[in-house]
Amino acid sequence: PGNFGGYILEFGYPTDPTKADTDGDGFGDRDESLAGTDPNDPAAYPVWENPTLVETISPSNGLGLTALDFADRLTLNQGWLATHQHVAGGQIHVLQRQANGTNFVQTIQPPDAVYTTGFGESLSINEAGVLFAQSPLTFRQIPHEGTAYLFSRSGNTYGLSSAWTEEAETAGRFSMNGKILGDTLVVFKPAVWDYNIKCTIFVYRVSPS
């Protein structure tokens, strides 16, 4: 790529190679270039509007998913879509979006055989394809403990790579919600008034083994 006074020609525009967002307007250089706005001008940024429907995904479109609530929670990243189905214990369905449409890949069952409620009510996928999921009620040791799960993808198959609970006498619906972005995982635990438990946010660093 060409050099323009220290800037490098990236994505069709000369930008600062040491910054993901050269002009600091909150939109990354790649996103601005793809949208046709100048990544060096903070007054120029993409305006996303006029959405165009490109696909409808439903239990009746041949994916093998029959439950009406097959996607009452969902997350999407890099073409991988995970949905939560609110059945007894919960299930997670993994789908992959491709140029010719969305294909069903896998159903992930709750890793805990008994006393698991709400598995998959919180979902998040990072850029590496790591899937975070939770069960706010697992009753592993005490009522309302909750468990956080990480699933890693090998090819097109997800497998459980880690599961943990908050190490406390009364955890109180640990991992009620969470988000994984890059190598950072943030897990939220709400307040539980019956046990005088305070709302808490846990920040983890996620790294490959």
C-alpha positions in Angstrom: 0.0 0.0 0.0 1.1 3.6 -0.6 2.4 5.9 2.1 0.8 9.4 2.4 2.7 11.4 5.0 2.7 8.5 7.4 -0.8 7.4 6.5 -1.3 4.1 4.7 -3.8 3.5 1.9 -6.3 1.2 3.6 -9.8 0.2 2.3 -9.4 2.8 -0.5 -8.5 5.8 1.8 -5.2 7.0 3.3 -5.7 6.4 7.0 -3.6 6.1 10.2 -2.4 2.5 10.5 -2.1 2.8 14.2 -5.8 3.6 14.7 -8.9 1.6 13.9 -10.9 4.9 13.8 -8.6 7.6 12.3 -10.9 10.6 12.7 -12.3 9.5 16.1 -16.0 9.8 15.1 -16.9 6.4 16.5 -17.1 4.7 13.1 -14.2 2.4 12.2 -12.1 3.2 9.1 -13.2 0.0 7.3 -16.9 0.7 8.0 -16.6 4.2 6.7 -14.7 3.2 3.6 -17.3 0.5 2.8 -20.1 3.1 3.3 -18.3 5.6 1.1 -17.6 8.3 3.8 -14.1 9.8 4.4 -12.5 8.1 7.5 -10.3 11.2 8.0 -13.3 13.6 8.4 -15.1 13.4 11.7 -18.0 15.3 10.2 -18.5 12.6 7.6 -19.9 9.3 8.9 -22.3 6.5 7.7 -26.0 7.0 8.2 -27.7 3.6 8.2 -31.3 3.9 6.9 -33.8 2.4 4.6 -33.3 -1.3 5.6 -34.0 -3.8 2.8 -35.5 -7.2 3.7 -33.2 -9.9 2.3 -34.4 -13.0 4.1 -37.1 -14.3 6.4 -36.1 -17.1 8.8 -39.0 -19.1 10.3 -39.6 -22.6 11.7 -41.4 -23.4 8.4 -38.6 -22.6 6.0 -37.0 -26.1 5.9 -34.4 -25.6 8.7 -35.8 -28.4 10.8 -36.9 -26.0 13.6 -40.5 -26.5 14.5 -41.0 -24.6 17.8 -42.8 -21.3 17.5 -40.3 -19.7 19.9 -37.2 -21.1 18.3 -35.6 -17.6 18.4 -36.8 -15.6 21.4 -33.2 -14.5 22.0 -30.5 -14.2 19.3 -26.9 -13.0 18.6 -25.1 -12.6 15.3 -21.4 -12.2 14.4 -19.4 -12.9 11.3 -22.3 -14.7 9.7 -22.9 -17.0 12.6 -26.4 -16.8 14.2 -27.3 -18.3 17.5 -30.9 -18.4 18.9 -32.4 -19.4 22.2 -35.5 -21.6 22.3 -37.5 -21.4 25.5 -38.3 -25.0 26.1 -37.9 -27.0 29.3 -34.3 -26.2 30.3 -33.7 -24.2 27.1 -31.8 -24.9 23.8 -29.5 -23.0 21.6 -29.8 -23.3 17.8 -26.7 -22.4 15.7 -27.3 -21.2 12.1 -24.9 -19.9 9.5 -25.7 -17.1 7.0 -24.3 -17.6 3.6 -24.7 -16.0 0.2 -27.5 -18.5 -0.7 -29.4 -18.1 2.6 -29.2 -19.3 6.2 -28.5 -22.9 7.0 -29.2 -24.8 10.2 -26.0 -26.1 11.8 -26.5 -27.5 15.3 -28.7 -27.6 18.4 -26.8 -27.2 21.7 -28.5 -28.9 24.7 -28.0 -27.7 28.3 -24.7 -29.1 29.5 -26.2 -29.6 33.0 -28.5 -32.6 33.0 -30.8 -31.5 35.8 -32.1 -28.4 37.5 -31.1 -26.1 34.6 -33.5 -23.3 33.8 -33.2 -20.6 31.1 -30.2 -22.1 29.3 -29.3 -19.7 26.5 -31.4 -16.7 27.6 -28.3 -14.6 27.2 -26.2 -15.2 24.1 -23.2 -13.5 22.6 -20.6 -14.5 19.8 -17.3 -12.8 19.4 -15.3 -12.3 16.2 -13.4 -15.6 16.7 -16.7 -17.5 16.9 -16.6 -18.1 20.7 -20.2 -18.4 22.0 -21.1 -17.2 25.5 -24.3 -18.6 27.0 -25.8 -18.8 30.5 -28.3 -20.4 32.7 -29.5 -18.0 35.4 -30.9 -20.9 37.5 -28.8 -24.1 37.7 -29.1 -25.0 41.4 -25.6 -26.6 41.3 -25.0 -25.9 45.0 -27.6 -23.5 46.2 -30.8 -22.0 44.7 -30.4 -19.3 42.1 -26.7 -19.8 41.6 -26.5 -19.7 37.8 -23.8 -20.8 35.4 -21.8 -19.2 32.6 -20.7 -21.3 29.6 -18.2 -20.8 26.8 -18.5 -22.9 23.6 -15.8 -23.0 21.0 -16.2 -23.9 17.3 -14.2 -26.5 15.6 -15.2 -26.4 11.9 -18.9 -26.2 12.0 -19.5 -27.8 15.4 -19.6 -26.1 18.8 -18.4 -27.9 21.9 -18.4 -26.8 25.5 -15.0 -25.4 26.5 -15.7 -23.9 29.9 -18.4 -23.6 32.6 -18.2 -21.8 35.9 -20.3 -20.1 38.6 -19.6 -17.2 40.8 -17.6 -18.3 43.8 -19.7 -17.0 46.5 -21.9 -18.4 49.3 -25.1 -17.1 47.6 -24.4 -16.2 44.0 -27.9 -15.1 43.1 -28.7 -15.7 39.4 -25.1 -15.3 38.3 -24.7 -14.7 34.5 -28.2 -13.3 34.0 -26.8 -11.4 31.1 -23.5 -11.0 29.3 -21.5 -9.9 26.3 -18.3 -11.2 24.7 -16.3 -8.9 22.4 -12.8 -9.8 21.3 -11.1 -11.3 24.3 -13.2 -9.5 26.9 -16.3 -11.1 28.5 -18.6 -9.0 30.7 -21.1 -11.0 32.9 -24.0 -9.3 34.8 -25.7 -10.5 38.0 -28.9 -8.7 39.0 -29.8 -7.7 42.5 -31.8 -10.4 44.4 -33.7 -8.7 47.2 -34.8 -11.8 49.0 -31.1 -12.6 49.7 -29.9 -9.0 50.0 -27.6 -9.6 47.1 -26.2 -6.5 45.2 -26.1 -6.2 41.5 -22.6 -7.0 40.3 -20.7 -6.9 37.0 -17.8 -9.3 36.3 -15.2 -8.7 33.7 -13.1 -11.7 32.4 -10.3 -12.0 29.9 -10.9 -14.9 27.5 -7.9 -16.6 25.9 -7.4 -19.8 23.9 -6.0 -22.8 25.7 
